[in-house]
């Protein structure tokens, strides 16, 4: 846990130090690849919107405004996103290990072609988000999330659990849904989405 705090400063991401907590800071453009370890960024602003090829380890990202950022080929290890705005954020090709998303607004989030290992989304809005062709190890769990319209096509769903979340529609690939964990109510929804008719006779 970071034990030093920097508040209300403008500085480069290159100057961020391990074991520090940054609150209400503004970060100017980074001149080198971003590598952050054991850092908390809370209510901070960023002048740049491209974070490609960054690495984040043991970071807490709290109340960040990352609308429409590009973060291809990132690596997140043991990180927490808390109450952050991630609408339209594009993490294509990234890796997420032991990472949690709590109470995030993430409509149109793009996690396509990502590697996911022990990742949980809690109480987050993920309407129309893309999880296409993801590779899941251990688990990908959604708890109390709004999943309407998310695209899980071309993804093996054997380690995915959506049973504690809700949706009106989903996009799935029929031959890859085996092992998907759902609730009894969702079973009826998914059968209908797959074009199967249920007779009451």
N, C-alpha and C positions, 0 to 999 in steps of 0.2 A: 504494500500500500504506500503510495507516495506520501512523504512526510514533510515536503517543502512546498510552499505555495507562492505562485506568482500571479498577481491580479492586475487587470486593467493596463496591460502593457501591449505595445506593438513590437513584434519581433519576427525574425525569420524562423520557419520550421527547422532550419539547419541549426538553430541555437537551442532547441528544446533538449532538456537534460533528463536523463534517467532518474526515476524516483521523485519527480516533481509533479505538482498539480497546478494546472494553468486555468485560471478562472476569468471569464470576460476579457480574454486577450484577442488581439487581431494578429493573424499570421500572414506575413508577406510571402512572396513566391520563394520556393525552395530552389537552390541552385544545384542540388545533387539529389540522388535517390533517397527517398524518405525511409529511414530505419528507426522506429521508435520502440522503446522497451520500458515497461512499468511506468507509464505516463497516464495521467488523467487530464483530459481536455474537456472543460465544462463551460457551456455557454460561450464558446469561442467562435470567431469568424475567420474565414479564409479568403484571401484575395485570389487564390488560384482555384480552378475547378477541375484540373487534371491531376490525378494521383497515380498514374500508371506505374506498375512495377514497385510499389511500396511494400514494406513489411511492418507489421504491427504485432507486438508480442506483449501480453499482459497489460493491455491498454484498456482504459475505461473512456468511452466516447459518449459524453453526456450532454443532452440538449444541443446537439449540433445541427446546423442547417446545411445539409448536403444535397439540396435539391439539384437534380440533373447533373451531378458530378460524373466524371469518368474515372474509373479506378480498375482498369483492366489488369489482370495478372498480379493482383495483390495477394498477400499472405497474411491471414489473421489467425493468431494462436492465443488461446486463453483470453479473449477480449470480450467486452460487454458494450453493446450499444444501448443507451438508456434514453428514452423520451426524445429520440432524434427524428428529424425530418429527412427521409431518404427517398422521397418521391422522384421517380425517374432516374435514380442513381444506377449506374451501369458497372457491375462488378464481373463482367464476362471473363471467364478463364481464371478466376481467382481460386484460392484455397482457404477454407474456413475450418479450423479445428478447435473444438471445445469453446465455441463462441455462442453468446446469447444475445438475442434482440428483445428488449423489454419495452413495451408500450411505444413502439415506433410507428410513425405514419410512413408507409412505404408502398403506396400505390405505384404501379408501373415500375417497381424495382426489377432489375435484370440480374439474375444469378445464373444465367444459362452457361452451360459447359464448365461449371465450377465443381471442385472437389469438396465434399462436405463430410465432416467427421464429428459426431457428437455435437450437433447444433440444435438449439431450441429457439423458437419464436414464441414469445409470451404477449398476449393481449395487443397484438399489432395488426394494423390494417395493411393487407397485402392484395387489395383488389387489382385484378388485371396484371399481376406480376408474372415474370417469366422464370421458370425453373426447368427449362428445356435441356435435355441431355446432361443432367447432373449425375455425378457418381457419389453415392452415399455409403460411408462406412459407419458402423455402429448405429447411429440413428440421426434422423431429421424429424423433429417433433414440433407440432404446432398446437399451442394451448390457448384457447380463447381468442383465436384470430379470425378475421374476416377474410375468407379465401375466394370469394366470388370472382370467377373469371381467370384464376391463375392457370398458367400453362405448364403442365407437368409432362408434356409429350416427349417421347424418346428417352424417358428416364425410367430406370428400374426402380420400382417403388417398394421393394421388399423390406426396406428398413425405414419407411416413411410412416408417420403416425399423424393422421388428421382428425382422429376420433373426437377430440375435445374442442374442435373448431367448427365453423359453419360456413356454408356457401350455397349459392343458387345454381351456379354452373362451374364446371371444371373442364379442362382439356387434358385428356389422357390417351395413352397408346395402349390399346386393348391387350396386346401380348406382353405388356410389361407391368401390369397392375397386380400380378400375383404377390401376395404377402402384404399389400397395403393394409394398414390398420385403420378401420373405420368403425363408427357406431352403428347400431341397428337402424336408426333413422336414416343415416347416410347411405346405407345399403340400398334402400328404396330409391333414393335420389340418383345414385350412380347407375343402378340398373336402368332407370329411365333415361339418363344421359347417354347410355350405350345403345339406346334404341329398342330396348326390350319392353314389350307391353305386358302389364300386369292385369290379369283378369280377376274379377271378384266373383266369378261363377264357381 
